[in-house]
Amino acid sequence: MDELLMTPIYAQAEAADIIRMPRSTFNHWATGYTTTSGNRKPPFITVDRPGRGYTVPFIGLAEAWIVKAFAQAGVPMGRIRPALEQLRSQIGVEHALASDRLKTDGADILWDLRQRDAAFDDNRLVVVRNGDATFGEIVREHLKRVDYRDGFVGQLRIPRVDGADITVDPQINFGQPTLTQYGIRVDDILDRIAAGETMEEVAADFDLPNATVERLALAAA
């Protein structure tokens, strides 16, 4: 695996904001948590170490993107964990969620789990169409936003409610969210506005449509 994928480049709060999910939830996924019955649950996703600072590598961000898809499909956390363990076991790599084999083999593996384990009966994650096991719609949409390099996730393309299409790639702007069409870091635009420049001035300087800058500024407000 490319060492760049494993280099911590995000704080946990920053990573959560990038993929548009609650920070507290990301923290649980990244550090584990204790259930009400006292059982300690290990983390879902890869972090360099617990604590503050840059602890999340791009591979951890990519894993969280996939777990988020499972959760948004309505699958309870108690069923996501055995699903992830099955994927890791059957795919045979440590970072199975970020492997391109999730896209090619993952649905078949989880359908097999469903057939063998009566407790895993949720058809929101995996469905069968024309005899083939496929991921449900929400997971498929998340996977469409993933590009692979050398067998692992290399880039995420994240749509936003403000209409901007954001690329996150450790080889582009050090993994910082970047406007896909223009190659400009989102923070570079917002920092200029925060420093007192008008949105029209920023748009002209970066050769961006005024509406793009306005939407980014409103979303960040």
N, C-alpha and C positions, 0 to 999 in steps of 0.2 A: 504494500500500500504506500502511496505517496506520503512522505513525511509531512508535507504541507497540510494534508487532511487532518493530521493528529496534533498539529500545533495549536495551543490555546490562543484564540484571538478575540473571544467575546466574554464579557461578564454575563452571568446568568440572566440578570434583568434585561440586558441588551439583547441577548439571544431570544428571550421571550417576546420582546417588542418586535423583533424582526419578523417572526412568524405569526405575530398577532394573536398571542394567547396570554392568559393571566400569568403574572410572574410567580404567584404562589404555586400554581399547578406545575409550571416548569421546574421550580425548585424541588417539588416532590419527586418529579421524574428524574431529576439530575442527582439528588442526594439520597433518595429513599425516604421512607416514612414508617411510623409505627401505627398500626391499626388500633381501634378502640379495645380490642381484645388483648393488646400487648404484643402482637406479632410484628417483628421487624421485617419490612419489605425492602429489598435492594433496589437500586436505581434501574430505570429503563434505559437510560441513555448514557453516553460516554462523557465524562468530565475528567480533567487532568488531576484535580484534587478538590476537596471540599473547601469552602470559604469564599472570600471576596477576591476581586481582581479578575484577570483574564484566566478563566478556568475551563471554558467550553471551546473545544475545537470544532472545525467545520463538520466533521463526521458526527459529532453530537448534535449539532443543529439539524443535520439531515435526518438523523434518527428521530428527533423530536417531531419533525415535519410529518413523518410516517405515523408515529404514535398518535399525533393529533388527528390524522385522518381516521384511524381506528376509533378514537373517542368520538369524533364528530359523526361517525356512522351509527352511533348509539350503542356501541358495545361497552358493557360495564368493565371497569378496571379489573375486576376479579376474573374476567374472561380474557382480557387482553394479555395478562401475564402468562398464562399457559400457552397462549397462541405464540407469543414471542419466544418462549422457551422451546417450543416445537420448531419454530423457524430456525433458530440458532442451531438446534441439534441436527435437523435434516439438511439444511443448507451447508453446514459444516464449516462456517467461518464465524469469527468472533463478532463481527459487525454485520450480521445478517440483514438488518433493516436497511443498511446503506448499500447492500450488495445488489448488483444487477440481476442476480438470481431471484430476488424477491419478486421482480416484475415478471420473470419467465416461469418460475416454479412455485411462487409463494401461494397462489390460490389453490393449486392442487395439494400442496402440503397441508394447508389448513382445512381443506375439505376432507382430507384423509383423517385429520384429527377429529373433525366433527362426526365422521362415520364411526370412529372407535371410542369416542368419549361422549356419553349421553349428556354430560353437563355442558358440553360446548355445542349448543343447538341454535345459536343465533345466526339467522340467515341474512343479517344486515351486512355482515363482513364478507361472506363468500356465498355466491349463488351459482347454480348450474344452468347453463343455456346451451341448447343443442348438444347436450351431453358433455360439454366442457365446463370445468370449474373456472369461474372468473371472480375477481374482486367486485364488491358492490360499487355503485356509482360514485360515492364520495371518495373512496380509496382510489379508484381509477382516475378521477380528476386530479387528485394529489400527485399520482405517479406521472401523469402527463406533464407536470410541471418540473420533472426531474430529468436531468441529463447525466449520463454516466461517462466516466473516463477510467480506463484500465480496471473495469470491474466494480467500481464503487461510485457513489454519487459524487459528481464533480461540480454541479451547478444546480441551484434552485431558481426558478422563475416564479415570483410571488405576486399575484394580482392584489391590488389594494382597492378599498372602497372609494378612494379619491380618484380612481381611474388610472393611476400610474401603474406601469408594469415594471417590477423591480427584479433585477438580477442579483443573486448572491453567489459569489464564486471566489474561492481563495486565491485564484490567479488574477482576479480583477479588483483593483483598488483594495488589496489586502483583505478581501472578504466583506467589505462594507457594502451595504445596500446601494445599488447603482441603477440609475434610470436606464432601462434596457436599450431603448432606442438611441440614447445620446451618449452613454458611457460616462455620465457625470454622477458623482456621489451625491446622494440625497442630502447628507449633512453639509456638504459644501454650499448647497443652495440655501438651506435653512440657517446656516451660520451667518451668511451675508445679510439675510433679512433680519436676524436677531441683532446684528451690529448696526442696524438703522437704515440700510439701503431699502429703497422702495422695490416692490415686486417687479415693477416695470424695468427698473435699472438692472436687476438681477437677470431677468429674462433676456434682456438685450445683450448683456455681457456674455451669457452662456449660449446665446442663440437658441433660446427655448420659446415655445408659445407662452404667452402671458397666462393662459388658462392653466397650463401645467404647473407653473410656479404658484399660482393662486391656490390650486387644489392641494398642493403639498403643504403650503403654509397653513391653510385652514385645517388640514388633518393633524398638523402638529400643534395646533393651538390648544 
